[in-house]
Amino acid sequence: MKLPFDRFLNLIYYFATEDADPKEKDRFDMRLNLPTARARARGTATAEGSPWSKRAEEQALSGLVAQLKGASS
């Protein structure tokens, strides 16, 4: 059976979180999605293309504000 790479990663995630309680799963998700302390210290975690860069976070926040303003009108 041939499994696409993204589906393979979903399977790995499923097995990693299968029996975890919600608190452990949330902690796992945070560790999975946030840059490591070592990468932050080197400065590589906030490279311009990173979703954690200051510019990307500001754009995401301004997009959220625009959506919320549009929803309340």
Secondary structure, DSSP 8 states (H G I E B T S, - for coil): ----HHHHHHHHHHHHHTT--HHHHHHHHHHHHS--HHHHHHT-TT-TTSTTSHHHHHHHHHHHHHHHHHHH-
